Amino acid sequence: MNGAVREPVVPAWQRPTEGEHRWQAALAIALITGVQLAEPERLALRPHWLLPVLELAMLAFLMLINPTRINRESAPLRAVSLGLAGVVSLANAWSLVLLIHGLVTGTEGRTAGPLLFAGAAIWGANVVVFALWYWEFDRGGPVARAHAHQPNPDFLYPQMQSPDLVSGDWEPAFFDYLYVSYTNATAFSPTDTMPLSRWAKLLMLTQSAISLVTVGLVVARAVNILR
């Protein structure tokens, strides 16, 4: 007697799902906003509060319209979400450029403590910034992933290569992209998650270069001060 043929189980990241919860991305954006407000005013776009307040307003709008799971297909919501990532990127890029310019010209980094704090804050914010872009663009973004519009991933996670080792409900969420961003910023190269598309490779290359320059200049200046 032949047994019933079992249908292959389609992993969650390849089929429509409820979508991921918004709280992970919202918490990261709230934290990065706090970091921006804590940075010295000389390293921020003035007025100091302008971009952080704009970020919080855009985040509040997204949470009001789509508060729980990110699965609502809407061009305006998508535009606001990308705009939020853009504003966060602008704020951090502005601070990074001012910090690097100050280090190169000698006007920044008179004492080691504040310099290390500013450098760490900008570096950490940069990790979140690139995590947002990875999360927003991989397979069309969180909403497109929830509806399984694009089958081919831009980032190949280990769970995709070894589905038997994880739950069938696994699919990448914001924290997974944050981990990719952090490891790329510390190792200056991909670790366990590989970029597949050209845009993903370009973004990871850019992040590695920015991280290398930031860490190199800040640490070198701090060591020189401590001597």
Buried (B, 14 or more C-beta within 10 A) or exposed (E): EEEEEEEEEEBBBBEEBEBBBBEBBBEBBBEBBEBBBEBBEBBBBEEBEEBBEBBBEBBEBBEEEBEEBBBEEEEEBBEBBBEBBBBBBBBBBBBBEBBBEBBEEEEBBEEBEEBBEBBBBBBBBBBBBBBBBBBBBBBBBBBBBBBBEEEEBBBBBEBBEEBEEBEEEBBBBBBBBBBBBBBBBBEBEBEEBBBBBEBBBEBBBEBBEBBEEBBEBBEEBBEEBEE
